[in-house]
């Protein structure tokens, strides 16, 4: 039988191929496996064990045999090795908008098991808490990362390690991309990066490099660099000279937010003509841009925002000259000059832009520059524009119809200017427009459906606070857009509730405050906007009830104040942080069960809510501002309030009874406490002085009695004190100088007039953001009348102790409270003189000392009060000449004598009573309507004078015998004369009676 000869080399080769394919194909893996290597799967599972928190379930898919199918893991299709591990925070910017970023953040430590991923080329763990735990920064950056020699991409930004970058990182010779922004505290030596010969992208943003003076020389040792980001690094200088530039490939240089503070002409980077992106915003550079800018012909993006062309020059000369230096930048696509110049004509500016770049320019940022004039028609030549920002200038005139030629516009922001006239209908052809903000101008006219006809991409619309802008569309209109942010406050969109909102189910933020809507809130509204986060509908005449499913809505802020809403308040939105239902007609009682764990501000004042304050209020752990004043509440404050940390508590104008609430003793965070206009009684506690954070204390119109506790002087931050209309007695506390919150030494006072909500979407200039505030309104008795105060209450420094039974003198050191605007001590029993230095109260606008028992002259220093607009000294015992002064002579112009009526001893203008040469009254026909008893010192002096006089006569007779004899002889004669007169008178009367009979 013929045998085929064998070929051993061929058989061996075939065997090797089969075995290799066997192993590579995963034949030795566990059953059910895929292309994942067991050792690498084990390494990933070990990494997972080091993660202590995963609220977003990023690693929930890390189970089973095939690790290549796990979330964030990518493997080679050929070998099965793990090549990529991407576990970055899915949305690192979400925190600035919704504060829910922590829902997605990993926490824990980076396990050394990653070293087993020997083929790993890409590692992104950015924006997680992997430096030792959630919010901790105790662990240094792992040194073993320097042994992952195949890495080409490494992003550890935002992890917040402690210490510096380990030198072992310089061993990653294949690394091309490195992002360490906000990763460590500092970098000790930049030379470690020169060992990375393939490094093209380096980001060290938000790392302190202030101690590295020669940083340009160190960076110059990395010739492979294409992009360098050193923003927010506290660099001190950029004027070092480089004899030879190695950075010939550098295309992107970001030096934003450093403090160079030297001339821009001396900077080293002008030699790097390959740069395409250059950011020098907020670097404190000054002077003129040098001619080297003309050679930067590769520039596509130039950021000079928040930059100063000169320390002294404010006109637009340097602006135009700088633009002239851009004439060769024909590739320019992005120009950011926001917040850089103080003045200039917008037309001249636009004409000076390099004409060769008009058709190339895509982004033009000019916000905050005080540009004047009207936006020119030549804007229509910038046909490639995608972003045009002109917020915060002084532009006037009309919007040019030529804007319709900028068909690529995505963002158009001309907020906070002086634009007038109507909105051009050509706006409606900008089909790519996603964000339009024309708020805070003087626009007028009517916006119709034609203005919106082609805005199919619109997501953000801002038309609020213009002169007289109306949005008029028919009820059946179907808008072509789906808004996410609609800011229409003060635009007239009523009186009917806008039906087109029913198609805007994607709304996140809606503000239709003060829009003239006089209608019932339709039922569909609450369902359409069930996922909305921010709703502002105040200042209309809306009617209806709150929906039963309000607790299930996604609302974070809800403002329905100043409407005509009725019915009970049954629940709060579960995720709400700010809730304002004030100035409505809600009734019933407060809900006995509340589930709003993040509620921070609750305003329910000026409604018809009755019953008592429920203990469910204590189930709001983050509540800091509570105002349920001007309702029908009864009873007291629940005991559980002792555990709450409130900043603002306003319960005025109810029917609360009992003593001063002891549950507030531990409320040391309180800044504002208003319990006025209730039925509280008893003494004010001495521990009130422990509430040292108080700036506003209002307890007037109750039934408190006893003395004003001296401990109230411990409230050094106090700037508003109202104890009026109680039954308080005793003296006004001395040492009022301890109330430094009422002096100019206090400086900037904290704003207690409103509760700011801040920007909804962060502070970025590209956002449509409204600084919405929930305002408190207070009635303050000043200048003889009740006045409303809201904004500016932080500057209203006041003491009101009127309508009590206080006695004694006015403390002389009250004149040290030189920030006082209102001082009211009327209707008490105060005696003594008005303090001579009362003229030191420079800020005083209202002074009321009427209906007391004050005596003496009116201090001449009153004429120094140049801000005084109201004064009442009536019904006292004041005497002497009335002082004159420019300000005093203008008070109560209609009937100035009423300020002094009831003081019969006063003389001089404006009274008709004239004064003698020494200032005393010589005639008077002024009539007092209120008589007071003579002052006590008069009677004391009378008695002392009589006693002293008699004692002098007695002593004289005691030591002078002749005087004694003469005195007694005279006394005997006087007695005899009286005796004879009495006897004769009695005899005469007796004789007349006898004759009559």
Buried (B, 14 or more C-beta within 10 A) or exposed (E): EEEEEEEEEEEEEEEEEEEEEEEEEBEEBEEEBBBBBBEBBEBBBBBBEBBBBBEBEBBEEBEBBBBBBBEBBBBBEEEBBBBBBBBBBEBBEBBBBBEEBBEBBBBBBBBBBBBBBBBBBBBBBBBBBBBBBBEEBEBBBBEBBBBBEBBBBBBBBBBBBBBBBBBBBBBBEBBBBBBBBBBBBBBBEBBBBBBBEEBBBBBBBBBBBEEBEEBBBBBBBBBBBBBBBBBBBBBBBBBBEBEEBBBEBBBBBBBBBBBBEBEBBBBBBBBBBBBBBBBBBBBBBBBBBBEBBBEBEBBBBBBBBBBBBEEEBEEBEBBBEBBBBBBBBBBBBBBBBBBBBBBBBBBBBBEBBBEEBBEBBBBBBBBBBBBBBBBBBBBBBBBBBBBBBBBBBBBBBBBBEBBBBBBBBBBBBBBBBBBBBBBBBBBBBBBBBBBBBBBBBBBBBBBBBEBBBBBBBBBBBBBBBBEEBBBEBEEEBEBBBBBBBBBBBBBBBBEEBBBBBBBBBBBBBBBBBBBBBBBBBBEEBBEBBBEBBBBBBBBBBBBBBBBEEBBBBBBBBBBBBBBBBBEBBBBBBBBBBBBBBBBBBBBBBBBEEBBBEBBBBBBBBBBEBBBBBBEBBBBBEEBBBBBBBBBBBBEBBBEBBBEBEBBBBBBBBBEBBBEBBBBBBBBEBBBBBBBBBBEBBEBBBEBBBBBEBBBBBBBBBBEBBEBBBEBBBBBBBBBBBBBBBBEBBBBBBBEBBBBBBBBEEBEEBBBBBBBEBEBBBEEEBBBBBBEBBBBBBBBBBBBBEEBEBEEEBBBBBBBBBBBBEBBBBBBBBBBBBBBBBBBBBBBBEBBBBBBBBBBBBBBBBBBBBBBBBBBBBBBEBBBBBEEBBBBBBBBBBBBBBBBBBEBBEEBBEEEBBBBBBBBBBBBBBBBEBEBEEEEEBEEBEBEBEEEBEEBEEEEEEEEEEEEEEEEEEEEEBEEEEEEEEEBEEEEEEEEEEEEEEEEEEEEEEEEEEEEEE
